[in-house]
């Protein structure tokens, strides 16, 4: 603590994230960059007691955590010494905060820690949160593509069974309806399933 | 501007936004509004400050703290619309209620005595070496914080030394009480009634009974945004006024409750939402609900009028609890943050009769009264017995 406050040594970071997978990735990234992650915790009403227990110099928090407001109360507390304050309460850092908020992450630091030394930590956090989001979006996309082709397959099967057409004919029928009605293939498939099933 | 993004927290008093959207009052003004449900007041503040949101459902004192840069980036915020008056209450855990019951029976029916009984519990705990009581409010800068402190201090409790006050966001309150992390809290509805219905806590007193017709949430916007998009801001105020008027009509109560209960808005059971709207404070047995007709006031008594005297009271409490320096000019800051003139000019254009003054004397009217021919509610503070 005294190290960080006097400007030497490692800044002791605590991560608060309801997604433990993401916080593990961020912890690894920070460690690789030479920072010390002293704790990874899930948000919850007991958050303040975790702060008191680990006494971090800096807290990085996922802004989707419903308990982020708890950290704001540190601004008023005297008993958790040293007194942590919201990060970036200075205007030089506005760009970093804005990016952080867009990426779904925020940070708090102990009064006295040099802003310049925590900026790179936030940059790593922002980058990791973005990557993680991109990964999740990609997964979602893959999943929905799989889901869509499954629907088309099912509609084809139903047409083949109930209308006695070949697979090729069934597919052509769906494709034609899709073009005529200006709907996606899977949307047409959904309609067919709802009618035939 | 294509779409206006407005952040809100799932609470009964976010109703004007939900109704303006669902009943088409925004549309009537030609506004395309997206409502964004938020998980924390800090997020609302940060997203408003950095332009992710154009406007927000905000705790009135947050406008002052953000304007002054307390715990956040300093950015002037303003309001020209109040979401209504009252609406919060103080509830305690079942265990604390039991402890209190040793000193006074039937406390659910004696709100005026609750703080002095809390004081007795505190003294007994000091004697036996038991830990301090832990209270939660929804944000460091909130009416909940100031009403809770006012109520405790009126009973002669040394708030800074004799209790802990922490912050928990509204939807997490009931869970925190259930898990024994806090002993009591001050929060907006439905989160008091919900605790009672879940058999997790007991509601002692409503905010209305601490300060009659106190301010609560306001529509917060950035000062520079209000200047740049004056016309849109005025349309927002008018749409919300229309929504508040709609909310006040008894025949719309069921539709309102259904809107609020739906998962994309508050997502709490209808039973938990309904009581406060009906002016009832729920008791554990629910057999003797206490009538507090003004538990929440969405429209009546100029509930949407942004009184600068409300802002002045908030600032005076921020001074009292050492959140801001004694040097700050309260009247000046209240005037800068509360755009009462904007509200008046928008509504007068539509034939609404409003007082010509921006402030009133607070704490002196024990009955509804007429101000320039307009009916205004009572504004007394609690006298602890």
Interface residues (C-beta under 8 A of the other chain):
Chain A: X45 X46 X48 X63 X64 X65 X66 X67 X68 X69 X70 X71 X72 X73 X75 X76 X77 X85 X86 X88 X89 X91 X94 X97 X98 X101 X102 X106
Chain B: X39 X40 X41 X42 X43 X46 X47 X50 X52 X69 X70 X71 X72 X73 X74 X138 X139 X140 X165 X166 X167 X168 X169 X171 X172 X175 X176 X179 X181 X182 X323
